[in-house]
Amino acid sequence: MKIDTKLTAADLAKSVVHVLELAGDKARLLDREWDDSRGAPVVTIQGQYTAREWTDWTRGFQYGLAILAFDGTDQPDLLQLGRSKTVQFMAPYVSNMAVDNLGFNNISTYGNLRRLMREKRIAFNEWEMAFYEMAIKASGAVQAARWSQFADGGYIYSFCGPHSLFIDTIRSLRILGLAHQLGHVLIDEKGHKVSLLERLITHAKTTSQCNIYYGAARDAYDTPASRGRTAQEVIFSDGEGRLHAPNSQQGYSPFTTWTRGLAWAILGLIEQLEFLRSLGPMQRQHEVMEILEKAARATADFYIDHATAMDGIPYWDTGAPNLARLGEWRLKNAEPFNEHEPVDSSAATIAAQGLLRLGKYVAAGGSKYTGAGLTIARTLFNTGYLSESPEHQGLLLHSVYHRPNGWDFIPPGCNIPSGESSLWGDYHAAELAIYLQRMADVKRPYYAFFDAAH
């Protein structure tokens, strides 16, 4: 990746405003045209959102997009849209026992609405605040109840079952952190009080040690060059905590890196570091924070050095079988309309925010990560990746959902998916824009999921 070290957040100010205004337009368009009886929209086909059966994890992005667009533009109809639809549709996601992604749904809606009220962007109402906080507390406890315990650790298990730990959950872990900050605990079936903070820390530690490679010869493919590579899933023996093997649901193989999983790791790890640091010196878990920072740096370095094209946009997997046909793909800009392997813009926008946060967090070397995040944002917030068409329901183009299952639309006459959007890509593009907006204006509160000091 070629990092522009001279780029600043202020340089992207006009692009950021455009993205947030466009996000508002897309949120309104989808609200007008989507049939709610179809469930949650997931990805577009020829510019129109459609549902995809797997796990029900995207509804919060639909309404969260409107809330973030309000945050960035102050257009009140967007707040009304996001707030009313949260009340109407999000309650089942608070207590959803089927998925490991409650943080995605509920921080995006209840969490953002509560944050805006705390920032005095929404008029304070005691009962409305209590409503948001109750949803967050319950959601954090339900998420924490999906627990696989072993002698010296544990993790929140995925929808695949108690043997399965997904890298994705490191970002959804936010719901436990905020619920803990609100003073909540999980009461288990034996009546024991379970600390949500302890489960958050244990899950983050297990993920850092098991889903991320450090070039330490864990297996034949764990070479020094693989430092920072991630496995989307790791498989454990039930109840024993013995790691059997890496796996990948959406990537090419267990021994290559699905780039959106890598992006989830970068962003999820640094957000948890920010959260743990905010708790103060008496509660800070120094050993775990060292483990998480090592993992965050490793994954960020791997993204910059190995996972992306020159302009910061990755292809969907670092080992995708036809990448070789693109030649020296890391030494040129990504090609969304090539005929061999698709790029994944959603991975790029998630990673960009993580890199920016990491650049602010670390004591040394932060400028590299900040520059990388800004370079990616400049690439994405351009006509090549933004959906300007008023008929196209998506915001961020060239997103990929599940390449192995063939769930992404391939245009006629082409060999690979291109030109389509995903709800998580759209949401995280808006979230990246909000982060940059506040980065450029130091008078605004730092954008965080938890109760940071303003």
N, C-alpha and C positions, 0 to 999 in steps of 0.2 A: 504494500500500500504506500502511495506517495502522500505524505502528510504535509498540508500547507500550514506551516508554523506561524505565519503572519495573520492568519484568519482570526477574526474576533466575532463574538456574538452580535455586536453592533453591526457588523458587516452584513449580517443575515436578517436584519430587522424587517426590511420590506418583504422578504420572502416569508418570514414568520407570520406577519399580518395576513398575507395572502393565503397561507395554509390554513390559518384559523378561520378566516372568512369562508374559505372553500369548505372546510369541515362543517361549518354551520349550514351551508347550502346542502351538503350531502346528507346531514342528519335530518333536515326537513324533507328532502326528497324521499329518503327511505321511509320516514314516518308516514308520508302520504301514500306511498305505493306498496308497502309491505303488508301482507295479510297475516295478522298476528296468530291466526289459528294454525299457521304452518310451523309454529315454533320459532326458534331463533334463527335469523339469517347468519350465514357462515362465510360463503365465498360467492363471487359473482361469476355468472356465465353470460358472456356477451354483454357485460355491463349491468346485468340484473342480479340482485342478490338471490341466493337460493339456500335452502337448508341442506345439511349434510349429516346423516346419522353417524354418530360415534359417541361423543359425550356432549352434554348440553352445557357448554362452557362459554358461549359468546354473547349471551343476551345482555350482560352487563356492559359490554363494549358498545352495543347499539345505543343505549341511553347515556352511557358515560361519554360518548362522543359529543352528544348535544351539550352535556354539562361542561365539558372542557371547552367547547366552542364558545359557550357563554362566558366562561372564565377569561378567555382571551379577547372577546369582542364586546362584552357588556350588552349583548342583544337579549332583552328579557324573554322573548318568545322561546329561545333555546333553553333557558332555565325552566320555564313552564313545561316544555316538552320533556326534558330529562327528569324533572321532579315528579310530574304526574304519572309518567310511565313507570318510574321506579315504584311508586305506591301501587300502581295497578298490576304490575307483572313480576316484581322481584321477590316477593315474599317466599315462594317455593324454593328459591335458590339459597335462602338463609339456612334452611334445614335439609338441604339436599345431601343425602348420604351416598349417592351413587358416584360422585366424582371428587377428585382431589384438587379442584380448581376454584374453590369458593372465593379465594382472595381476588381472582380475576374478576368475577362477577360483582362482588359486594364492595370491594374498595373502589371500583370504578363508578359505582352509583352511590350507595349510602356513604361511603368514605369520602368521596369528593364533595357531596352535598354538606356533610358535617364540616369538612375543611373550609369550605366557602363561608359557612356560618361563623366559624371561629375567626376567620379573617375579616368578618364584618362586610362581606360582599353580599350576603343575604341577611335580611333583617332577623334578629334573634327572636326565636319563639321557643319557650321552654319545652313544650310538648313535642314540637317538631324535632328539636335536638334529642330529646329522650327517645323518640322513634328511631332516629338514625343510630343512636348509640346502642339501643337494644338489639337492633339487627346485626350490628358489628359484633357485639358480645356473643350472641347466639351463634353466629356464623363461625367465629373463632373457635368456640367450644366444639361445634360439630366437626370442623376440620381436624382439630386435635384428637378427636375420638377415633379417627382412622389410623390407628397406631399399631405398628409392629415393634414389639420390644424384644431385645436380647440382652445378654448379660451386661455388656458395657456400652450399650447404645440403643438406637431405635430410629424410626423414621415414620413419616406419614405415607402410607402406602397408596399406590395408584389405583385407578379403576380396574386394573387387571387382576388385583388381588393382593393379599398380605405379603406375598413374596417379592413384590415389584416396587422399586423406587425410581421415580421419574425425575430427571433434571428440572423439568418445568416447574415443579412444586416449590422450588427455591424462591420463585417470584410470587407465587400465590401465598407464601408463608407470611406475607404482610398482615393478613387478617388476624393471625395469632398475636402478632406484636401489638397491634392497635387495641385488640380486645384486652390484652394484658395491661396495657397502659390505662385502660378504662377501669381497671381493678377487677376484671373478671377471672374466674377459674372454671375448669371443667370438673363436675362431680361425676365420678365414674359409677358403674353399676354396683360397686361395693360401698359406695358412700364416701370414697376417698376424694379429697381435694387434689386436683392435678394442676400444677403450674403450667400455664400456657407459655410463659417465657422459657421454662426448662425444656418443654417439647420443641419450641422454636430453635433453641440453641442446639439441642441434640440432633434434630433433623438437619440443620445447617452443617454441623460437624460431620455427620455421616455422609451427606452429599459431597462435601468437599473432599473427603477421604476416599470415597468409593466411585463417584461418577466422573471424577476428574483425574487425568493422568499427569505424572510429574517426571517422566523419563527415568523411572526407578526400577525398570525391568519387572513390573508386576506380571506381565505376560510377554510373549515374544514380540509383540508390536509396541510395547511401551519403551520406546527408544528415546534418547535425549531430544531428538527432533519432534517428538510427540508431546512435549511438555505443554500442558494447557488443553490438550484434546479432551473432549467430553464424550461420554456415553449417554445417550438419551435415557436408557433404562439399565439398571443393574438388577440381577436376579439373586435372591437370597434363599437359603433353605429355611422353611417356615420354623419360627421359634428358636432357631439356633444362631442366627446372625452370621452364618457362614456364606460369604459371597461366592456364588457359583460361577457367574459369567456376566459380561456386559451384553447388552442387547440394544436393538434399535427398532422402534415401531415405524418411524417416519423417515429415517435416514437410509442410506444405501446398505450399510453393514454395521455390525457391532464394533468394527475396528477402523471405521472412518468417522468423520464428525459431521453430523447433521447440523447445519449452521444456525438454524433457529434455536436448537437446544443450546448451542454455544452462547448465543445471544442471551437466552434466558439466564444462563449461569452468570454472565458478566453483570447484567443488571440486577439480578436477584441477590447476588453476593454483596455487591457494594451497597445496596439499599439496606441489607441487614447489618452491615458494618456501621452505616450512618445511624441506624436505629439503636444499636447496642452502645455506641459512643454517646448518644443523647441521654442515656439512662443515668449517667454520672459515675464517678469513680467507685462508689461503694457497690454498685451492681454490675459493673463492667466485668465481662468474662475475658480476661486478657489472653488466656491460652487459646480459647476459641476464636477470638478476634485475630490472633496471629495466623491461625489456620485459614480463616476466611480471607484475610488479606493476601496470603500466599496464593490461594485459589483464584481470587479476583485478578491478581496480577498475571498469573499464568494463563488464564483464559483470555484476558485482554491481549496479552502478547501474542498468543497463538492466532487470535483473530487478525491482528495487524500484520503479522509476519507470514502466515500460512493460509488463512481462510478466505482472503478477499482479493478482488481485483484492485487495480491501481487507484481507482476512484472510491474505494471503500465499500463497494457492493459485492456480496458473496454470491456464489452459485449455491444451489440448495444443499449440496453435500461436498465436502472436500475430496471425497473419493468417488464422486459420481463417475460412472464407467466411461462416458464419452467426453470427459473434460480434456483428455489428451488430444482430441481432434481440434480443440481450440488453440493448440500450440501453447506458447508462453502466456497463459491467460492472466497470471498474476502481474505481468509487466505491461498490461494494457487495460483500458477501461472495460468494465463489464458490458456485455452485449446481450441485452434482453431479447433481441430478435434473431439470435443465432439459431442454427438448426440441430444443435447437439444436446445441450443441457440448459435448463432454466435457471435464471437468477432468482433470489428471494429477497425482495425489497423489505419484507416484514422483518427478516432477520437483521437487516441493516439498520432499520429505524430503532429497533429494540437495543441493539448493540451500541448505537450512537449515544443514547441517553446514559447507558452504563459507563461508557468511556468518559463522558463528560463528568459524571459523578465521581468516578475514580480519579480523574485528574484533579478535582477539587480536594479529594480526601487524602491522597498520599503526600508524604512530606517531601519525597524526592522523585523526580522523573514525571511529575504530573503533567507537564506541558506536552509531553508526547501523547498522552491519552486525551487531553483536552483538544489538541490539534486534530487528532484522529476523529473525535466525535464531531467537531465542526466541519471537517472535510466531508464526512459522510452526509451530514445535514445539508450542506451546500449542494451535493449531488442529488439528493432526494427531493429537495424543495425546488425543483426545476421542472420545466415542461416535459422532460422525458419520463419522469416518474409520477407526476401529478395528473390526475384525471380532471381535465378542464371541461369536458363535455357535460352540458346540463342534463343529458339523458343517462349518462353513466352514473350508477348509484355509488360507486366506490370513490375513495379519495386517493389512495396510494396504489399505483399500478405495479404489475409484475410481482405479485405475491404468490407463494406456492403453499398449498396445504399439505397434501399427502401424495407425494410422487409415487411411492411403491403401489399404492392402491388405485392410482389413476383417477383421483378425485378432482383434478384440475383441468379446466377446459383448454383444449388445444384448438386453435383457430383452423379453419379449413385450409388445406394446402401447407400446413406447418407440421413439424415433428415434435414440438415441445410447447408447453403452456407459455402464454405471454399475454400481457395487456389486461389482466384481471386483478381484482382486489380481494382482500379478506378483512373481516371486521377487526381482528387484532392488529393487522397492519394499519388500518385507518386510525384506530384508537391510539396506537403508539406513535403514529406520525403527529397526531394532535398533542399528545403528551410531550413529545420531543419539542414541539413548537412552544408549549407552555414553559418548559424548562428553559429554553433559550430566551424567551421573552423576559423571564425573571432573572436570568443570568445577565442580561443586558441592562436591567433596571434594578439596581441594588436596593432601592427603596421598597420593592415588593418582597413579601416573605419568601423564604427558600421553599421550593416545591418539594414536599416530602409527604409520605403517607401517614406519618406519625405526628405527634404533637411536638414539633420542634420549637425551640425558642425563636420568637419573631424578632 
